[in-house]
Amino acid sequence: MSAAESSGGGTVQYIQHHLTNLCVGDCDPITHKATGFWSLHLDTLFFSYLLGALIIFVAWRLGKSMTAGVPGGFQNAVESVLEFVDQQVKDTFPGHNPLIAPLALTIFLWVFLMNFMDLIPVDLLPLIGTWMGIEYLKVVPTTDLNATLAMSLTIFALILYYNIKVKGFGGYMKMFLFHPFGKFFVPVNIVMTAIEELAKPLSLALRLFGNLFAGELVFLLIALIGGTMYIALPLQVALDLAWLIFHLLVITLQAFIFMVLTIVYLGMAHTGVDDH
């Protein structure tokens, strides 16, 4: 049975099925899409929390087993990541804030692991889900715009907090009134600065979502090659391997970009009004 046929239809149905979240609450009974605010994508929440718990568990175990003498290979790898993130913070963030480095490390690891789910064969976990009575299962949290927006809005809340804490409420409002064109263009300044501020969470969310969604779609299209033409199975394997290697770079780069932009935006929030 082909990959498309196993999903109960043709190519379009196969792709739509794999791109549909496990929705509960205000969801359309036919399309299974969210129709209201009170709807949850259980698969996105499950895999996000699972990967977050995995990071906490590994960090806890590593903390208990760390050695100061000759560390093992895994400890060396973790220390390399720590040094890499710490260097990015030192190079990008002005001043010192004890929150920034742990936040940057958490973002990089969490986003990378969520992206890494895209490298699991596209039919494997959904097939296991059907054995458990789960009709829809979308396993890559970062291909869900709700997840990337939630992370971006959390970062945006921190940006607002530090803008007001460092500049003061009056200083933050002054930035809206007099940046970037001075006191004679206050209405234009307000519009331009508002667009600039709102672009921060949107750029974080849409960049990550768009790249991972496109990558997932390519994997689905490659899966359809072998599913519809068994003679093309060698071609499917070759394309899948090539895209997997390339996509490994993409998922790492996207995690890095999300982390660096977070550091940059929080660094901008820590600068004075005159330095903005």
RODO-2510 file (C-alpha; in nm, 4 decimals, decimal comma):
residues 276
     n   res          X          Y          Z
     1     m     0,0000     0,0000     0,0000
     2     s     0,1389     0,3426    -0,0927
     3     a     0,2024     0,6228     0,1521
     4     a    -0,0748     0,8242    -0,0035
     5     e    -0,3215     0,5359    -0,0010
     6     s    -0,2423     0,4535     0,3616
     7     s    -0,3672     0,7959     0,4619
     8     g    -0,7025     0,7292     0,3000
     9     g    -0,6703     0,9263    -0,0239
    10     g    -0,4397     1,0759    -0,2799
    11     t    -0,1387     1,2997    -0,2591
    12     v    -0,3251     1,6047    -0,1297
    13     q    -0,5028     1,4025     0,1387
    14     y    -0,1747     1,2447     0,2482
    15     i    -0,0028     1,5819     0,2873
    16     q    -0,3035     1,7413     0,4595
    17     h    -0,3254     1,4490     0,7000
    18     h     0,0394     1,4849     0,8040
    19     l     0,0077     1,8621     0,8407
    20     t    -0,3005     1,8428     1,0642
    21     n    -0,2521     1,8758     1,4385
    22     l    -0,4254     1,6683     1,7043
    23     c    -0,6785     1,9353     1,7987
    24     v    -0,9137     1,9346     2,0987
    25     g    -1,1646     2,1971     2,2074
    26     d    -1,2994     2,4418     1,9490
    27     c    -1,2064     2,2311     1,6453
    28     d    -1,3866     2,1697     1,3178
    29     p    -1,5163     1,8079     1,3222
    30     i    -1,4441     1,7658     0,9498
    31     t    -1,1128     1,9451     0,8918
    32     h    -0,9907     1,9066     1,2535
    33     k    -0,8611     2,2636     1,2393
    34     a    -0,8932     2,5060     1,5284
    35     t    -1,2031     2,7249     1,4953
    36     g    -1,1818     2,9273     1,8154
    37     f    -0,9547     3,0455     2,0934
    38     w    -1,0345     2,7519     2,3216
    39     s    -0,8583     2,4897     2,1154
    40     l    -0,5371     2,3047     2,1901
    41     h    -0,2908     2,1226     1,9685
    42     l    -0,2113     1,8318     2,1965
    43     d     0,0694     1,6934     1,9813
    44     t     0,2538     2,0275     1,9810
    45     l     0,2171     2,0587     2,3580
    46     f     0,3174     1,6969     2,4203
    47     f     0,6354     1,6972     2,2129
    48     s     0,7362     2,0466     2,3313
    49     y     0,7032     1,9520     2,6975
    50     l     0,8641     1,6121     2,6381
    51     l     1,1721     1,7656     2,4780
    52     g     1,1884     2,0333     2,7473
    53     a     1,1744     1,7621     3,0148
    54     l     1,4483     1,5729     2,8278
    55     i     1,6782     1,8768     2,8482
    56     i     1,6118     1,9100     3,2225
    57     f     1,6681     1,5393     3,2839
    58     v     1,9937     1,5227     3,0859
    59     a     2,1229     1,8392     3,2560
    60     w     2,0379     1,6908     3,5969
    61     r     2,2097     1,3600     3,5227
    62     l     2,5109     1,5343     3,3717
    63     g     2,5375     1,7620     3,6753
    64     k     2,5511     1,4586     3,9037
    65     s     2,8104     1,2740     3,6960
    66     m     3,0426     1,5585     3,5929
    67     t     3,4132     1,5021     3,6544
    68     a     3,6848     1,7650     3,6815
    69     g     3,9639     1,5368     3,5626
    70     v     3,9189     1,3686     3,2267
    71     p     3,5591     1,4259     3,1102
    72     g     3,3834     1,1847     2,8780
    73     g     3,2830     1,2536     2,5211
    74     f     2,9279     1,3615     2,6046
    75     q     3,0479     1,6004     2,8758
    76     n     3,2969     1,7467     2,6287
    77     a     3,0185     1,8013     2,3767
    78     v     2,7976     1,9721     2,6361
    79     e     3,0825     2,1924     2,7542
    80     s     3,1512     2,2905     2,3925
    81     v     2,7882     2,3989     2,3510
    82     l     2,8039     2,5925     2,6785
    83     e     3,1218     2,7721     2,5716
    84     f     2,9761     2,8439     2,2278
    85     v     2,6572     2,9995     2,3703
    86     d     2,8521     3,1917     2,6358
    87     q     3,0775     3,3376     2,3670
    88     q     2,7753     3,4451     2,1614
    89     v     2,6331     3,6255     2,4650
    90     k     2,9670     3,7981     2,5363
    91     d     3,0006     3,9082     2,1733
    92     t     2,6419     4,0280     2,1307
    93     f     2,4978     4,1379     2,4639
    94     p     2,6087     4,4709     2,6182
    95     g     2,6753     4,4687     2,9911
    96     h     2,5789     4,1791     3,2167
    97     n     2,2501     4,0106     3,2983
    98     p     2,2569     3,6670     3,4672
    99     l     1,9364     3,5676     3,2847
   100     i     2,0636     3,6044     2,9289
   101     a     2,3136     3,3161     2,9018
   102     p     2,0832     3,0504     3,0579
   103     l     1,7946     3,1808     2,8456
   104     a     2,0055     3,1674     2,5279
   105     l     2,1223     2,8130     2,6069
   106     t     1,7659     2,6971     2,6782
   107     i     1,6383     2,8502     2,3547
   108     f     1,9144     2,6984     2,1437
   109     l     1,8766     2,3460     2,2853
   110     w     1,4973     2,3460     2,2962
   111     v     1,4480     2,4866     1,9476
   112     f     1,7149     2,2543     1,8086
   113     l     1,5473     1,9454     1,9588
   114     m     1,2050     2,0531     1,8348
   115     n     1,3536     2,1084     1,4894
   116     f     1,5356     1,7734     1,5099
   117     m     1,2000     1,5937     1,5224
   118     d     1,1766     1,6803     1,1531
   119     l     1,4521     1,4261     1,0816
   120     i     1,2442     1,1339     1,2113
   121     p     1,0806     0,9453     0,9190
   122     v     0,7562     1,1282     0,8471
   123     d     0,5335     0,8190     0,8646
   124     l     0,6887     0,6512     1,1695
   125     l     0,5362     0,8297     1,4691
   126     p     0,1983     0,8968     1,3006
   127     l     0,1797     0,5220     1,2240
   128     i     0,2524     0,4383     1,5875
   129     g    -0,0126     0,6924     1,6812
   130     t    -0,2741     0,5140     1,4693
   131     w    -0,1991     0,1916     1,6583
   132     m    -0,2884     0,3829     1,9759
   133     g    -0,6088     0,5250     1,8272
   134     i    -0,4608     0,8706     1,7518
   135     e    -0,5816     0,9752     1,4081
   136     y    -0,3672     1,2869     1,3669
   137     l    -0,0145     1,3430     1,4957
   138     k     0,2137     1,6285     1,3918
   139     v     0,5455     1,5620     1,5616
   140     v     0,7471     1,8783     1,4836
   141     p     0,6372     2,1553     1,7243
   142     t     0,8133     2,4291     1,5272
   143     t     0,5965     2,3552     1,2212
   144     d     0,3034     2,4796     1,4315
   145     l     0,2769     2,8594     1,4130
   146     n     0,1138     2,8609     1,7561
   147     a     0,4329     2,7213     1,9115
   148     t     0,6736     2,9610     1,7408
   149     l     0,4472     3,2586     1,8181
   150     a     0,4193     3,1523     2,1831
   151     m     0,7975     3,1430     2,2174
   152     s     0,8365     3,4726     2,0324
   153     l     0,5721     3,6488     2,2421
   154     t     0,7462     3,5278     2,5581
   155     i     1,0689     3,6834     2,4326
   156     f     0,8743     3,9978     2,3403
   157     a     0,7372     4,0189     2,6955
   158     l     1,0960     4,0114     2,8246
   159     i     1,1910     4,2815     2,5722
   160     l     0,9118     4,5075     2,7003
   161     y     1,0037     4,4346     3,0617
   162     y     1,3702     4,5246     3,0196
   163     n     1,2917     4,8262     2,8018
   164     i     1,0807     4,9710     3,0815
   165     k     1,3178     4,8546     3,3585
   166     v     1,6311     5,0004     3,1953
   167     k     1,4891     5,3103     3,0250
   168     g     1,1985     5,3748     3,2582
   169     f     0,8424     5,4049     3,1320
   170     g     0,8997     5,7666     3,0300
   171     g     1,2199     5,6777     2,8495
   172     y     1,0477     5,3974     2,6624
   173     m     0,7671     5,6296     2,5544
   174     k     1,0284     5,8873     2,4545
   175     m     1,1714     5,6287     2,2152
   176     f     0,8297     5,5987     2,0485
   177     l     0,7912     5,9768     2,0236
   178     f     1,1359     6,0853     1,9041
   179     h     1,2912     5,7817     1,7336
   180     p     1,4028     5,7662     1,4538
   181     f     1,3286     6,1094     1,2979
   182     g     1,3352     6,3512     1,5914
   183     k     1,0742     6,5703     1,7588
   184     f     0,9296     6,7204     1,4405
   185     f     0,7949     6,3867     1,3143
   186     v     0,6221     6,2472     1,6245
   187     p     0,3293     6,0778     1,4415
   188     v     0,5673     5,9142     1,1943
   189     n     0,7995     5,8129     1,4772
   190     i     0,5173     5,6431     1,6664
   191     v     0,4149     5,4400     1,3611
   192     m     0,7706     5,3482     1,2630
   193     t     0,8762     5,2478     1,6145
   194     a     0,5573     5,0466     1,6696
   195     i     0,6226     4,8571     1,3447
   196     e     0,9854     4,8039     1,4485
   197     e     0,8847     4,6633     1,7883
   198     l     0,6089     4,4386     1,6533
   199     a     0,8422     4,3082     1,3822
   200     k     1,0641     4,1511     1,6482
   201     p     0,8297     3,8717     1,7641
   202     l     0,6843     3,8296     1,4151
   203     s     1,0278     3,7880     1,2574
   204     l     1,1274     3,5329     1,5209
   205     a     0,8081     3,3311     1,4842
   206     l     0,7589     3,3413     1,1081
   207     r     1,1222     3,2718     1,0162
   208     l     1,1365     2,9587     1,2310
   209     f     0,7913     2,8380     1,1307
   210     g     0,8415     2,9010     0,7596
   211     n     1,1728     2,7191     0,7325
   212     l     1,0624     2,4145     0,9318
   213     f     0,7222     2,3935     0,7636
   214     a     0,8884     2,4013     0,4222
   215     g     1,1363     2,1337     0,5306
   216     e     0,8573     1,9078     0,6544
   217     l     0,6707     1,9554     0,3264
   218     v     0,9767     1,8498     0,1258
   219     f     1,0114     1,5321     0,3356
   220     l     0,6454     1,4531     0,2662
   221     l     0,6920     1,5035    -0,1077
   222     i     0,9983     1,2776    -0,1061
   223     a     0,8000     1,0143     0,0857
   224     l     0,5377     1,0212    -0,1894
   225     i     0,7961     0,9271    -0,4543
   226     g     0,8592     0,5862    -0,3060
   227     g     0,4989     0,5498    -0,1957
   228     t     0,3520     0,5869    -0,5439
   229     m     0,6270     0,4252    -0,7520
   230     y     0,8168     0,1328    -0,6016
   231     i     1,0612     0,1430    -0,8915
   232     a     1,1609     0,4922    -0,7724
   233     l     1,2556     0,3685    -0,4245
   234     p     1,6336     0,4146    -0,4836
   235     l     1,5641     0,7720    -0,5963
   236     q     1,3583     0,8327    -0,2843
   237     v     1,6368     0,7026    -0,0596
   238     a     1,8961     0,9217    -0,2338
   239     l     1,6781     1,2328    -0,2176
   240     d     1,5807     1,1641     0,1423
   241     l     1,9431     1,1262     0,2498
   242     a     2,0517     1,4402     0,0631
   243     w     1,7678     1,6486     0,2067
   244     l     1,8287     1,5064     0,5566
   245     i     2,1940     1,6143     0,5476
   246     f     2,1032     1,9594     0,4192
   247     h     1,8130     1,9926     0,6626
   248     l     2,0406     1,9073     0,9543
   249     l     2,2238     2,2292     0,8741
   250     v     1,8929     2,4154     0,8443
   251     i     1,7557     2,3046     1,1815
   252     t     2,0838     2,3950     1,3539
   253     l     2,1018     2,7313     1,1792
   254     q     1,7417     2,8164     1,2686
   255     a     1,8015     2,7357     1,6358
   256     f     2,1148     2,9520     1,6248
   257     i     1,9333     3,2430     1,4554
   258     f     1,6462     3,2303     1,7060
   259     m     1,8978     3,2386     1,9920
   260     v     2,1134     3,5180     1,8482
   261     l     1,8156     3,7403     1,7615
   262     t     1,6832     3,6926     2,1136
   263     i     2,0190     3,8077     2,2547
   264     v     2,0294     4,1027     2,0126
   265     y     1,6737     4,2174     2,0903
   266     l     1,7289     4,1902     2,4664
   267     g     2,0596     4,3734     2,4227
   268     m     1,8767     4,6567     2,2465
   269     a     1,6332     4,6691     2,5388
   270     h     1,9277     4,7176     2,7768
   271     t     2,0674     5,0189     2,5915
   272     g     1,9727     5,3737     2,6752
   273     v     1,7277     5,5818     2,4725
   274     d     2,0084     5,7809     2,3102
   275     d     2,1858     5,4590     2,2084
   276     h     1,8787     5,2973     2,0510
***
